[in-house]
Amino acid sequence: MSSATVLVVDDSATKRYLLVSWLTRAGFTVRQAETGGEALAMLPGSGVDLVVLDVKLPDMSGFDVCERIKTDPAYGVLPVVHVSAHAVDVGDRTQGLNRGADAYLVEPIEPDELIATCQAVLRYYSARRRAEFLAARLVRLAEATLEINSASTLPGLLSAAAAGAHDIFGDPVVVVAESADGSSLAAYGSPPQVRPWSPTERNLSVGSLVRTDQPEDWDVVQWPPGEAVAVAGARLRIDRPPVYVAVASSAQTPGFPVLRQLSQAVAAAVEAQRSYDEEHRIAVTLQRSLLQSRLPSVPGVEMAVRYMPAGSQTEVGGDFYEVTTLGGGLLVAIGDVAGHSLHAATVMAEVRHAVRAYAVEGHSPGRVLDLVNRFMRTVLPADSATVCLLTLDPATGAVRMAGAGHLPPLLHTADGVTFLQPGGALLGINARRPADLEFVLPPGGTLVLYTDGLVERRDADIDVGLAALQRASAQVEDELDDFCDRLLLQLGAAGQADDDVAVVALRRV
């Protein structure tokens, strides 16, 4: 406290000399003013920590000066100690304290009393400033934690953590974590950059710690000369790698409370992200195992399929496709069971196998859907599904198609692009089914079957997506794989679609 700067305000030169002498001998840096106006003019940017203020001043009362100090947003947190040889009764002391003074000393004043009072007031204000500083950091920590937990990818999470650490502690900052595939990533700087980088020392037991490292151990960023690095590490499980948050040691408060909490928040978010990635990978692997892994080779027909899981779903979905030879022809089906869950995937597998089983018996597409509908209403009465089913004779191009509430297939020929309308209610509903749609797929003609994830978006009507699909299909690449890839990319279904996407493209050659 003795290193603080004190402003003594008194119009009496003798009294001011005494106050300045006592405070100087106690180790304070002392500045002086004779009037209230002079004192107020000196305060902005002066670095004054405490004002010792006489009550009786020639231009205004000390009460007014104190009130002006306490209500000024620039320096209103300054403590004020009143001293007076005249305003000594209870009413004066009460008024001084009510108008903002932190202490009120009545002359004659003992030097030790003045020094002790100044030190006590400064201790209180120092503790208050530390508490306010820590509270402000905790608010920013809460905001950073929200951003960290809102990130959908590990690089995004690390970027949010680095941005939050920069907001709390300033530059430089480094946040390091390991991805599910074992690669170590570091986010650093402002705005944050993310690149592969691994700290040299990674032995950390379960729990958290804060240690001091040398700048060369964290050379992913440039540290200020002479600066040490405060490193907070957190590890939630022994079978999980730790995460690290490194900042400048000079930016820390005793005990590193905010830095430690930030590292723990990052560790928890990384663990949640890792668990999500693992669950999502398992879910996708499960669903792909339920889908057809290899397309048949059929002379005269080129084929390509694409399946993309929803980017925002951990659960498996109900989209499916089937492409198989049947006698001398080709059986093609695409469908979507309502919902995203293990149950939806189970129903999807049952519907797919039922379609194939009834088709093998030699039934027409419409009759196959009738039988599958009866099967669902008997065995799966609470479920529903949409399906589009067709048979194709590669030699003649003859197509026979039936629909069950599914989106209209798209046909691209030399005459242009059209949507086919096989009609039919979705499976799970007792309704009459229209006759099969029959047509000839000409040489060079391309059929595109798809699920709603390709064209449906939460913020737009489905007609908008269908129109976009029609425009995107005006040109068909020589390679159907390239065509399917472009459709997914152009229609925004690659990587982060709201729903699963299945696409089957056929071309007669």
N, C-alpha and C positions, 0 to 999 in steps of 0.2 A: 504493500500500500504506500510506502514512503517514496516510491518512484513516480507517484501520480503528480499531475499538474494542478495547482490550486490558483484560482483567481480571487484576490482580495479586493473588495470594493468598499471604500470608506473615504469620506471627504476630509477626515482629520489626518494630517500628515503624521502626527505623533503616534496616533493609534494604529495607523496603517504600518508604520515602521515597526512597531512592536509585533503585530500579527505576522508580518513578513519575516521578521527575525526568528520568531518561535518556529514557524513552519519550515523555514529554510534549514534551521539547525536539526529539525526532525527528519530531514532528507527529502522534503517535497521540493518540486520546482514551482516557483511562485511568480505569478504575474499580478499587476496592479492596475486599478482604475479608480478615479476619484468620483465619478458620477454614474448614475444608472444608465444614462444614454451611452456613455463611453463603454461601460461594461457590455451592454447589449450589442454594440457595434463590434466588439472584440471577439465575441463568442463564435461566430461561424468560422469553421475551419481552424480554430485555435488549438484544438487538442486538449482543452481544459476538461478535467475530470471532476472538479468540485468547485463550488462558488461559496466563499465566505462573505456574507453580505450584511452591511450595516443597515439598520432599519431607517435611520434618518439620513436622507441624502438631499442635496440642494435642488435637484431638478425633479425628482419624483420619489415617492416613498419606496423603501425596500420591499414592502408588500407588493407594490405594483410591479417592480422589477422581477420579483420571484414569480408572480403570476404570469408575466410575459414569457419568462423562461420556460415555465412548466407547460404552457399552451402552445409553444412553438414546435412544429413537427420535426424541425432540423436538429434541435438540441434539447427537446423537452424531457429527456431522461437524465439530465444533469442533476445531481443532488445539490441542495442549497442548505447552508447553515447560517441562520440569522444570528447576529451579535448586536447588542444595544446597551447603551448606558442610560437611555431616557425612557424608551418604551418597555417598561419592566413589570407592569402589572399583569394580572391574569388575563384581562381582556386583550392586551397587546399580544401576549404569547399565544393565546387561542386564535386570534386573527391570523397571525403569522403561520401557524401550523395548518389552519384551515385553508389558507391560500397557497399552500404547496410546499412550505419549508419542511425539511426533514429533521431539523433540530433547531432549538432556540436557546442561545446562551446569553445570560444577563451579566453585565459587568458589575464588579470587577471579575475578570476571567483569569483563572489560573492557567499557565501554559500547558501543564499536563492535561487539564480538562479539555482544552481546545484540541490538542493533538489526539487524545483518546476519542473525542467526539468525531473528528474528521476521519480517523481510521475506522471507527465503527460504521459510519455512514458509507464509506467507500467499500468496506467488506460486504455490506448488504447489497449495494448496487452492483458490485462485481459478481456476486452470486446470482443476482437477478439477471444480469446480462448473459451469464453462462446458461442459465435456465432458458431464457428466451432464444438464445442461439441454438441450443439443443432442440428446443421445441420446433423451431423453424426447420431444422434439418430433419426432424422426424416427420414433419408434414411432407417435405419433399421425398422422404423415403417412402411414405405411404403412396404418393403419386407414382413414384418409380416402380414400386411393387405391383401396382395395378397395371402399368404398361408392360411390365415383364410377364405377368400372368396372362395378358391378352395376346401375346405373340403366338403365332401358329407354327413357327419353325424355330429350330435351334439358332440359326444365324440371326433371325429376327429377335429372339429372346436375348441373345448376347448384345445385340445392338441397343435394345431397350435398356439393358442393365448398364452398359457403358454410358449411354446418354443420361441415365438417372444418376450414376456415380459422378459424372461431370457436373451435373446440376447441383449436387450436394457438396462435393469437395473441390471442384474446379479441375483444370488440367494439371498434369497428365493422369490418365486412368487406363487400366488394363483389366479385362474380364476374360477368364479362361475356363473352358469346360470341354468335355469330351463327348463326341456324338455317339450314337448307338453303334456305328461301325468301327469305333475305336480311334477315329481321327480327332486330334486336339485342335480347337479353334480359339482364336483370341480376337476380341473386339476392343478397339482402342480409338482414341482421338475424338474430336468433335467437328463435324458430324462423324459418327462412329464408322470405322472400317472393320471388316472381318476378314481374317486370313488364317491359314494353317500356321500354328505356332504352339510350342509346348515348353513349359518351364522345365528347367534342368532338375529341380528337386521336387518329387511328387509323392514322397512318403508321408502320409497323413492318416492317423487313426480316425476312427469314427468319432464325430463331434466337430468342434470348431476351435480355431485358434487364431491369434494375430501375432505376427512376428515382424521383425525388421530385417529387410534384405538390402543388398547393395544394388545400385542402379544397373550394373553390368549383368546382373541375374535376370533383369527384365528389360533387355535391350530392344524389345519390340517398339518402344517409344523413346523419345529423347527426354531425359530428366534434367531439371535445373541443376546447375553446378552446386556441389555440396549437399544435395538433397538425398536423404535416405528414403527407402520405399517401405511403406506399411502394407503388409500382405495379410489379408484375411482369408483363411481356408475353411471350407465346410465340407463334410462328408457324411452322408446320411446312412449309408450301409457299407459294410466291408467289401461287398461285391460290386460296389459302384465307385467310379473314380471321383476324386474331389473336384470342387470348383474353387477358383481363386479370384479375388478382387484386390488389385494393387493400386494404391494411390500414394501421393506424397505424404510423408510422415508429418510435415509441418502443418498439414491441413486437419490434423486429428485432435480430438479432445481427449482428456485422460480416460483411460479404460477402453477406448475405441468402441463405444456402444453402437453408434450408427453404422460404422464399417462392418462390425461383426453381424449386425442384423441384416445388412444388405447382402452379405455373402450367404447367410442362411436362407434368405428369400430367393436368391439366385439358385442355390442348391435344390430347394424344394421345387422350384419351377422347372429346372432342368430334369429332375427326376420325373415330374409329371409329363414333361414333353417326351422323355425317353420311353416311359410306360405307354404313352399314346402311340408313339412310333412303332413300338414292338407289337402292341395290340392291333394296330392298323395293318402291319405287315402280316401278322397271323391271320387276320380276317380276310385280307386280299388273297393270301395263299389258300385259305380254305375255300373261298368262292371260286378261285381259278381251278381248284381241284374238282369242283362240281361241274365246271364247264368243259366243253370239248377242247382237247389239247392239240388236235391235228386235223386239218381239213383233208377230205378225200381228193384224189386226183381224178378229174373227170374230163376226158377229151372233148374239146369244143367249148369248154366253160372256164373262164378265169374267175377266181374268187379271192376275196380279202375280208378279214374280220378284224374288229377292234373291240376291246373291252377296257373301259376306264372306270375304276372305282371312284365314288364320290370323294372329293378332296376334304370335305368337312365331316365325314362319317367314319367312326371306328367300326360300327357294326357292318356285317355283310348284308348285301342287298338281294333283290329278287330278280334282277335282269338276267336273261339267258338267251342263248342262240343254239341252233342245231342245224348242221349241214351234213347230210349223209346220203350215200347212194341207196337207191331203192329200185330193185330190178334193173332196168336199163336206164332209169332216170335219176333225178336228183330231188331229194326232199330238203326243204329249207324252212326253218321256223325261227321266229324271234318273239320274245315275250317278256312280260314284266309282272311279277307278283307284288302286290301292294305291301309296303312296309320295308323297314331296315332292321333286321334282327336275325338271329340264328333260325328262328321259326320261318321267317320269310325265305331264307336260303333253303331250308328243308322242303318247304312247299314248292319252291322253284325246281328243285331236283325231281320231286315227284311228278310235277306237271310235265317237265321235259321228257322224263322217261315214259310217261303215259302217252304223250304225243308220238314218240317214236314207236312204242309198242303197238298202238292202234294203227299207225301208218303201215307197219310191217304186215299187218293182217290184210292189207290191200284196200282199205277204205279210202274214199275220196277225202280231200282236205276238209270239206264241210262236215262230213260224217265223222271224221276224226275229232273235230272240235265238239260235236254233239256228244260223243262218247266221253271225251275228257271233261266236258261240263257236267255230265251225269256223275262221273267219278268224283269230281270236286264237291258237288252238292250232297253226295252221299258220305264221303270220307272227310272232306274239309269244308263243312257247311259255313264256317265263319270267315272263309278266305275268298279272295277274288283275284283274277289275273286277266291281263290282256295278251292276246296272241295273234300273230299273223303267220299263216301257214300256206306253203305253195309247193307244187310239184312242177318240175321242168324236164321236158324231153330235149336233151342236148341236140339231137339230130334235126328235129323239126322246129324247135323253139317254142313248142306249145306249152303254155303255162296255165295251170289251174290253181286258183287262189281263194282262200277263205279267211275272213277276219273275225276277231272277237274283241271288239272295243279298242283295237290297237290303232296307233297313228297310221295315216295312209302311206303306203310305200311310194317311192319316187321312181319314175321311169324316165331315163334319158335315151333319146334316139336322135337320129338325124333331123327329125321334125321338131325337136325341142324338148322341154322338160315338163312333165305333167305328174300330178299326184293321182294314184289309183284309189278307187273307193270300193273295197270288197264288202264293207258294211259288217253288221253283226254285233250283238250285245256281248259285253265282256263275260268271261267265264265266271260261274258262280250265280248266275241269274237265269231263271226259267223263262226263256223267251224264244220265239221262233227265229230261225236262222235263215237268211236269204240264200238263194242259189249261189253256187260258186261262180267267181268271176273268171272267165276264160279269154285268153288273148294269145298272140304270138309275139315272142321276143325276137326282133329281127337281128341279123348279124350286126355286131357292133353296138347293139343296145345294152344298156346297163340298168340293172335293178338295184335300188338301195333300200334296205330295211333297217330300221333304227328304233331305239327306245326314246322315251320322252326327255331323258337327260341331255340329248343332243340339241334339242330345240326349245326346251321350256326353261324359263328363268323366273325367279320370284318377282322381279321388278318390271316384267313386261308380259303382255298377252301372248299366248302361244302362237297366234297367227303371225306375230312379228318373227318368231323363230322359224316358222314354216316358210315364210317369205324369204328369210335369209338363207335357208337351206336350198330353196329353189334357185336363188341367184348364184349361190356357191357351186351348184351342180350344173350350171350352164356349160362349163368346160369339165371334161373328165380326162385325167392324165392317162398316158399310155400304160403306166403301172397302177393298178388299183390300190396297191399299198400306199403309193404317194397320194392318190386321190383321197383315201380315208384319212391319212395324216393331215392333209390340208383341211378337210372338213372339220376335224376336231379342233385344229388350231384356229381356223377362221371363225368358227361358231363359238369359241370360248369354252370348249369342253375339255381342253387338254390340261390335266393337272389339278385344277381346283373347281370342278363343276359342282353344282349344288346336288346333283343326283348321279347315280351310276349311268354309264353310257355304254350301249352295245350297238355296233354297226355291222351289217353284213352287206357286201357289194358283190354282185354277180354280173358278168359280161359274157355274152355269147360271141364266140370268135369263129 
